[in-house]
């Protein structure tokens, strides 16, 4: 029954994270806001319910009541998430800004997370009363069981549930488990209660589950896609896929982000013809993304092209294409020159033995960490290595016909400089969409519209938009020179790298500035803050806080040190999990498929570490508090070194090239690294509980407060790392920052241990 605490929370987290990604159009900052809101409310629930439960005698009834409330809260929370668009968005297709995002996450997640956090306190009280276990042992045992349940829930949800069932079917299934658990807690006293519970379960299974779930799914989708004609919406291993229809076209979206629209002849022509015309006689091409927007059919018009390899990550895109994009699918299916690969585009480029004359990125802008890895120096190096002599790489980013804003210019300058770090020749074509080209050899590219038109006529390629009516204007000398000057990198222009994804941060700033110019100013100022100042500010804040506690409450120094270590461990453990996920994403690019395995490995490590910590407590029950304090402090130092070791691990993994080695690293070493990271937090928490709830303190204490401290630290880690530290400073500097935080917290713990030893002596 206690396993259900973690199981319910993790399944709900997977469901709601996917739902909010769709509402927020796949914007990755929403994940930081989601996790921060989730952890904040869960921490509040654990603390508040832990305090309130002190006045209740019947712990079983309290636990059962919370599970009943939780059973109803999950489906209603999903419904609230999908209806959030109707509250904040009045124009179909409009995006939510940062403030509405945060407000939405805080409002819709509050009730469920408060109850979920209260379950930890209620479970701890139940274990304490039923087994006559000390307070520290009760919280440690529940922490262990919750971690095990979370690991199980993560694997089952991501590998089975979200692929085969709708969100409401999963939610009602989890609700049924909670109702059954609540029934088991109350049946032992009253047979009549058993009959009542049996009737309720029969009504739930026979009525609500098969009928209410489909009805709520249909009604909530109508709210979610208000203003659109939704043809289908389904979950895949990589997110939610939806097809919407207008009068003359259909659009495919993944997690709310537009992948392509068809037919869209202008986008289809421009995405491939500019690139293929830059090569004098292309025979082989690689198209990464945009397989069904008509680009393939346009590319096949070039008579010299003998082979085009098309790469898409999600196989369900082609399954939807059979039904909703039949015309575009025929170009892929009927021409023998087309070869389809279901793989991450970068992973395919890294492992294939083929060479190409032209490589075309037909992807959205680097709005997420997954997309950003296609615009880094490391990717450009992998691309140039697979180009034939005279080969060309091409991609496109949003620009402007007349005026490029300073923020947009900084972003494009970053990409321009990163491209120039690898390719000896770089070219651009201005317009609403700026087309970038990188040539493997100097003298390959041309900036003359007449030469491109000559090649177009010689190849007898019939086009509507890439032709003599538009190309000379678009590539006029004054427009070309103006764009070159606007995007000329400056000495301050940053280079976009896999493990320092600054372009992703620029894109977040661009997205934010659409809603309020003040967001752009704030992001620009944050990006300009020197790393050394950030480190000193964090160290000073921790030092002041610890000195204030010692000055105002000298008798509680040991407990304050323990609480600080737990908060820092929550921060560090969340940081390690974020780094692990982003590191996997930067190297392999399919973290959504591996999300369950990586998260479950961290939770399994927490469970293993917690079990080990409980055993150490049981085997040394008479041990002195100063020794336990030293152990907590030493674990904190180990946590300080962990991010640096993880960064070294990423660098080694990024050099692995063969498919067999990549598979072994991705499926074995990464989960093992996650397990080792989780063990740090899992081992520390029982020891910290033993100290925090020491019998010497006396009284009947709030058993949820230490868990809340852990979650508050994790909350800070979630939002700071995903939205600021990693994009601006990169992996290594973020690891150094975490090291400073952990060392600053560990030192007072060592000092408190020394004072405890003196008192004992």
N, C-alpha and C positions, 0 to 999 in steps of 0.2 A: 504493500500500500504506500509506503514512503518512497518507493521507486517512482511512483506515479507523479510525485512533486516535480522531479526533474524531467520526466518524460513529457508531461503536459506542457511545461514551460518551453521546452526545446521545440516540440512540434508546433506549438503556437508561434514561437519566434520565427521558425522557417516559413510558416504560412503568412504571417503578417509582414515579414520582411519582403517577401515576393509581392504581396498585395500593394505595399507602399511604394515599391519600385515602379509598379505600373502607374500608380497615381502621380508619382513624381517624375515620370518620363525617364526612368533609368538613371537619373542624376545621382552620381555616387556619393555626393555629400549627404544625401538623404540617409545613407546607411549609418554615417556617423551620428546624425540627428536621431535616427531610430534607436540605435544602441544606447545613446546617452539618455534618451527619454525612458527607454525600457529599464535600464539599470537604476535611474533616478527614482522612478515610481516603485520598483521592486525593493530598493533600499528603504524607501519611506514606508512601504507596507510591512517589511520585516521589523522595522523599529517601532512603528505605531501599534501594530497588532501585538508585538512582543510585550509592550507596556500594558496594553489593554487586557491581555490574557491573564495578567497577574490576579485579576479579580474573579476569574471563572474557575469553578471547581471541577465541572464535568468536561475533561479535555477531549473525550471522544465526541461529544455533541458539538463542540466548537470545530473540531477537525471535519466532521461530517457536514456541518453547515457551510464551511468554507468551500468544500468540494462541490456542494450543490450550487452555490453561487458561481463558482468557477465554470461549472458545466454550462450554465446559461450565458456567462459572460463571453466565452470564446466566439460562438456564432454571431452574437450581437456586435462584437468588436470588428469582425470582418465586414459586417454590414455597414458599420459606421465608417470604416476606411473607404469603402467603395462609394459611399454617399458624400464623402468629404469634397469631392470635385464639385458637386452641385452647390456647396456652400461658398467655396472660394473662387470658382471659375464660372463666369457668366457667358464667355464666348468659347464655343467648341474649339479645341486645339490649343487654347491658351495654356501657358506653363505657370506653375506655382513658383513664387519667389521664396527666398530663404526664410523670411518671417512666417508666411503661411505654412511652410513646410514644418517648421519647429512647432508652431501652434497646433497643427493637425496631429503631429506625433504625440505631443503632450496630452491633448484632449482625448484622443481615441484610445491611447494605450493606458491611460490612468486607471480606470476601474479594474481591468484584468490584471495589471501588474501589481496593484495594491493587494489584491487577493492572493496572487501568486507569491508575493513576498511574505504575506501573512502566513502562508502554508508552512514556511520554514520555521517560524516561531511556534506555530501550533504543533508541528511535528516534533520539535524539540521538547515542548512541554509534555506532549503525550508520551514520548520515550522516557522522560524523566519520571513521570508518575507511574507508568506501567511497569518499568523495569527497575525502579529505585536507583537509577543511575545518577551520578553527580551531574551538575549543570554543564560542566566542561565536556564530560563524556557524551552527554545527550546531543549537544550541538555538533560535536565531531562526528558522531554516528549518522546524524541526519545529513550533514555535509557530504559524507561518504556515499550514502544511499542516493542522494540527489544527483551527485556526479555520475554514478552508474546509470541511473535512469535517464539523465541527459544524453549520455553517450548512446544508449539504446534508441532513444527518441530521435536523435540526429540521423542515425543510420537508416532507421525505418522510414522516417519522413522523406528524406532526400532520395533514397534509392528505390523506394516502393510507392509510398503514398502519393507524393506530388506528381508522379508519372502516370498513375492509373485512376486517380479519383479527383473530383473537384474540391475546391477549398471547403465548401460547406459539408460535403460528405465526410471529409476528414475531420472537420470540427465536430460534427455530430457524433462521429465514432469515438473521438477523445472524450466528449461530454458523457457518452454512455459509460465509458470506463470510470469516470469520476463519480457518476451516480451509483454504479455498482460498489465502488469503494466506500462511498458514504453509507450505503445500505449495510455493508459488512460491519461497519463500526457501530451500528445501532441495533442490529438484529439480535444480539446476544441477550438483550434484556426483555424484549416484549415480542410475543408471537404475532400479535395484531399489527405491530409495526412491520413485521415481515410480509404480511399479506398486503398492506398498503404499498410497501416498496415494490412488491411483485407486480401489482396492478400498474404502478407508475412506469416500471420498466417495460411492461408489455405495451402500454400506450406509446411510449417513446420509440421502441423498436418497430412496432407495427404501424404507427401513424406518423410521428414526426420524422423519423429517419428516412423512410422511402419517399415521402410526399413533401415534407417541409423543406428538406435540403434542396431538391431540384427547383422548387418554387422560389426559395430565397436566392438561389444561384441566378435564376433568370431575372428576377426583379432587380437584384443588385447590379448585374451586368448592364441593365438598361440605364441605371443611374451612372455607372462608371463610364459608359460610352455615350452619354447624353449628347445629342447633336450629331451623332454618326449613325450610319446604317451598318451595324455589326453583323458580319457574315459568320464568323466563328471565333472562338477564344479557347485556347487549350494550353496546357502546361507541357513543357518538354524538360529535358535534363538541364537546359541552359536558361530557362526562364519562361515567361508567359508569351505566347505567340497569338496575335490577334490580326484578323483581316477585316478592314472596313472598306466600304464602297461609297463612292460619290456617283454622280450621274454618268461620268465617262471613264472613271479609273478606279483601281483598287490599290490599297496601301497595306503593306505588311509591317507590323510593329512588333518589336521584341522588348518586353518590359516597358511598354509605352513609348519607346524610342523608335522613330521611323527608320526602317531599314531601306525601303525603296517604295516607289509608286510606279505602277504600270497601267496603261502605256504612258511613258514620259519620254518622247523622242528626243527632246533637247538634252536632257540629262544623259540618256543612253548614248547619244552621238558624242557629246563632249567628253564623256568619261573615258572613251577608248580611242577616238580618231586623232585627237591631238597627240597622244602618246605614240600611236603607230605611225603617224606621219613624220614624227621626229626621227624615225629610223628609215634609212634609204630602202631597205627591202626586208621587212620583218618576216621570219619564218616560224618563230615560236614565241608564244606569249603566255604569261601567267596572270590570271585575273583573280585577285583576292577580294571576295565579297561582291555583292550586287549581281549575283548570277541570274536573277529573274527579272531584272529591270529593263531588259532588251539590249544590254551591252554586248552579250555574246553574239547575237544576230548581227549587230553593227560591225563587230570585229571581223566576223567571217566574210564580210564584203571585200576585204583586202585579199587579192588573188595569190599573193606570195605566202600567205599564212598557211603553214602545213599542220600546225598543232596549236591548240589553245587549252591549257590546263586551268580548270575552274575549281576554286577551293571555297567551301563553306563549312563552318564549324557544326551547325545544327542540321542533322538529317531531316528533321521535321519540316524544314523550309521547303525541301523538295517534295515531301508528301503533301503539303498544302498546295504546292505549285501544280500538282496533278489535277487538282479540283478547281482552284481559283485563278491560276495563271497558266492555263493550258497552252496558249499561243507562245508564251515565252519558254515554256518547257519543251515545246517541239524543237526549238533551235538547239537545245542541249541534247535531245534524244535522237534526232534524226541525222545529224551531221557527224561523220566518223572522225572529223578532226578534233572534236570536243572530247575531253577526258575530265570526268568529275571526280573530285577527291573530298571525302568527308573528314576534315581535319582542321585544326587550328592553322591559319594561313602562315603564321611565322614558323610554327613547328614543322610544317610541310616544307617550307623554303629551306629550313636548316638541315633537314634530313634527306631531302631528295638528291638524287645523283644527276638530275636533268639540269641543262643550262638553257637560258632563255635570252631572246633578243630584246624583249620588252617585258617588264614587270609592272602591272597596274594595280594600285590600291584603289578599290572602289568601296571605301568604308566611310562611316560617319567621322566627325571630328573627334579628337581625343578627349571626349567628355567623361570617360571612365578610365580606370587604370588598365583595363583590358585593351581598350582602343589606343591608349597612349603608347603602348609598347610597339606600335607600328610606325611611330614617328620619332624614334630615338636613334642615337648614333649607333648603338649596337645592332638595331634592325637594319639600318642602312648598310652597315658592314656585311651583314649576312646576305643582303640583297646584291651588293656589288660582287660578292664572291660567286654568285650563281648567274651572273650576266655574261653573255658572250662578248667578245671583242666588239666594241661599238654599241654595246647594249645600253638601254635607257630604262630608268625607273620613273614612274609618274604617279602623282596623287593630286588631289584637289581639296582646297579649304575655302571657306567663305571669305569673300573680300568685299569690295564695294566699287560701283561704277564711278563714283565721284570722290568720296572722302573716306579714308580709313581712319578710324578713331585711334587715339594713342594706345589704348589698351589692346585693341585688335592688332595694331602695328607691332607692339611689343611681342605679342604671341606669334605673329607671322615671322618676325625677325628671329625669334628663338628657333623656329622650325627651319628657317632659311640658313641660319648659322650651323645648326646640327647637320643639315644636308651637305653643306659645304665642307664640313669636317671630314667627309668620306669621299665625295665625288669631286673630281678635278674641275668639272664644268657643271654649272647650275643655271637653269633657265626658268623663266616665268611668263605666263600670259595673263594679263589683267582682266578684270571684269567683276561681276557679282560673285563669281567663283574664280579664285586665283588657282591656276594650274601650275604645279611645280614639276620640274624635270631635273633629273640627275644623270649625267652621262659618264660612262666608265672611262672614256678617253676624251681628251680635249679636242675641240673642233667638230664634235658630233652634232651638237644642237644648232638650230637655226632660229633666229628671231625675225626672219623675213616672211611675211604673209604670202608673197608671190611664190616663194619656193615651196611652201606647204601646199598651195593651190596647184602648182605644177605637178607635184606628186599625187595629189588627189585626182587630177584629170588623167594622169598616166595610168593610174590603177583602175580607172572607170568606176569609182566609188560614188554611188548616188546618195546624196545627203540633203537634208532640209535646212539645218542650222550651221553646220560646219561647211561653209561654202563662200563663194565670192561676194555675197551680199553682206556678210557679217565679219568675216575674218580680217579683211584689210582695216576696218574700223577698229576692231578689238586689238589688233597688233600694230596700230599706228605708232610711228617713232616717238611722238610726244607722250603717249600713254605708256609705252614700254619703259621709257627713261624715267618717267615720274614714279612708276611702281618700283623700279630698281632703286631709286633714291629713297623712297619711303621705307623700303624693307632692307636697306643696307644695315647690317649689324653694327652695333657700337661696341666699344670695349666693355660696357656693362652687360651686354646681351648674354644671357645664360644659355648653356647647352643642355638639351633635353637628353637624359640618360635613363636606362632601365631602373636604376636604383636611386636616381635623383630626378623624379618625374615633374620637372618644373612646368612643362607645357600643360600638364593636367591642371595645375594650380592656376595658370593664366586662363585656361578655358573656364574654370569655375568663376574667376573674376569677371570674365566676359559675360557669362550667363547671369551672374548676379546684377551686373550693371544694366541689364535690360529692364529691371524692375525699379531700381533706384540708384542714382548716380553716387549716393553716399556709400553704397556697397563697394563700388569700384575704388573709391578713395580708401576705405578701410582695408580692402584686400591689398592694394598697392602699398600701403604703409606697413602692413604685416609682412609682406614679402621682402621689404627693404630692411627689416630688423636684422642686425648682425647676430650670428649664432652665439658669439661670446656673451653678448648682452642677455640673450635668452637664458643661457646657462647660469649666469650670475643672478638673474632675477629669480629663477627657480630655487637656487641654493639659498639666497637671502630670505625668500618667503618661508622655506622650511625651517631655517635657523631661527627666525623671529617667532614662528609659531611654537616651536619646541621650547624656546626660552620663556615665552609667555606662559606656557603650561607649567613649567617648573617654578616660575616666580609666583604664580597665583595659587597653585595647588602642589606644594612640594611633597606631600604625602602620596600623591597619585602619579609620581613620575614614572614608575615601572609600568603601570597600566596605560599611561599615555604613550609610552614608548612602544608598547605592544600594539596599541591601536594604530599608531603611525606606521609601524611595520606592516600591519595587515592592509591598511589603505594603500601603501606603496606597492605591496605585493599585488593587490587588485589592479592597480595602475599598470604594473609591469606585466602581469599575466595577460591582460587585455592587449598591451602593446606587443607582446610576443605573438599572440594570436593574429593580430592585424598584420604584423610583419611577415608571419608565416603565410598568410593568405595572399598578401600583395606580392611577396617573393615568389610564390608558386605562380601567381598570375603573370608576373613579369617574365618568368622563364618559360612557362609552358602555355599559359593563356586559356586554360579551360578549368579555372578554379571552381566554377559553378558545378561542374560534373564531379569534382573531387571535394566539394565543400563538406559533404557529409563525413567523408573519411577523415579529413583534416580536423574538423571540429570534434568528431567523435574521438580521435586520437588524443586531443588535448583533454577532453573530459575523462577519458580512460586513464590518462596520466594523473589527473587530479584525484580520481578514485583510488588509484594505486598508491599515490603519495599520502592520501588521507589514511588509508589502511595501515601503511607503514608508520605514520605518526601516531595513530591510536595504539599500535603495538608497542611503540617505544614508551608511551605514557603508562601503559599497563605493566610493562616490565620494570619500570622505574618509578613507581607510584610514590615512593618516599624520597625521591630526588629533590635537591634544593632548587628554589626558584631562580637563583643566580645562574645555575647550569642551564636551565631551560631558556632563560633570557639570552644566554650566549648562543644557544642553538638557533633561536629565532633570528638573532643578529647575523650569524654565519650563513643561514639560509638566504637572508637578505643580500649578503655579499655575493652569494652564488647567483642570485637573480640579477645582480648588477652586471655580472660578466656574461650572462646568457645572451643578451641581444648582440654583443660583439661577436660571440661564437656563431650566432645565427647568420650574421652578415658574412662571415668567412665561409660558412656552409653554402650560402647562396652563390658566392663567387665560384666555388668549386663546381657546384651543380651546373652553372651556366656554361661551363667549358665542356660538359659531357655532350658528345655528338651522335653516337650510334643509337639507333632505335631501341635496341635491347637494353643498353645502359640507361637511356632516358626512362624507359618503362620501370626499370628496377629502382631508380632514384625517386621517381614520382610516386610509385605505389608502395615503396618500402621505407626509404630513408626519410622522406618528408613526414609520413605519419609517425615514424620513430622520433623525429625531432619534436613533433607536436606533443608526443607522450612525455618526453623528457621535460619540456617546458611546463606542462601541466603538473608534473610531479612536484615542482618547487612550491606552487601555491597549495597543493593538496597536503603536502607534508607539514607546511608551516601552520595551517589553520588549527588543527587539533592542539598543537603545542601552545599557540597563542590563546586558544580558548581556555586551556588549563591554567594559564597565568591570569588572563583577564577575569575569569570567574573563580579565582582562587578562594578557598574557604576562609582565608584570612580577612577577605573583604567583608564577609558576612552578608546577610540579607538575601532576599529573594529577587534576583536581578532579572532585567529584561534580556531574554535569551536571543532576541533578534538584533540587538544593537551592534554586535561585532560583525555579524553577517552584513548588516547595513553599511558599516564602515568599509568593508571589503568591496561592496557594490558601488559605493560612492567613488572610491578610487578607480574602479574599472570604468565608471561613467566618464570621469575626466580623461582617462586614457583613450576611450573610444572616440570622443569628439576631437581631442587635440591631435591625435596621431593621424586619423583619417582625413581631417579637414585642414591641417596646418603643418605639423612637424614633418611628416613624410614627404608631401609634395614640395615644400619649400626647402628643407634641409637635406632630404634624402635619407637613405637607410642608415648609413654609417654615423652621421651626426646625430640622428635620432637615437641610435644606440648609445652614443656617448652621453646624451642628455639623460637617458634612463639610468645610466651608470651613476651619474652625479646625484640624481634623486635618491637612488637606493643607498648609496654610500652615506649621504647626508642623514638618512633615516636610521641607518644601521649604527652610526656612531653614538647617538644618545642611548640606544639599546645596550651597547657595550658598557657605556658609562653607568646605566642603571644596574646592570649585572654586577659591576664592580661595587657599587654601593650596597646592593643586596648581600654580596659576599662579606662585606665589612660588618653589616648588621648581624649576620649569622655568626661571624667570628666573635 
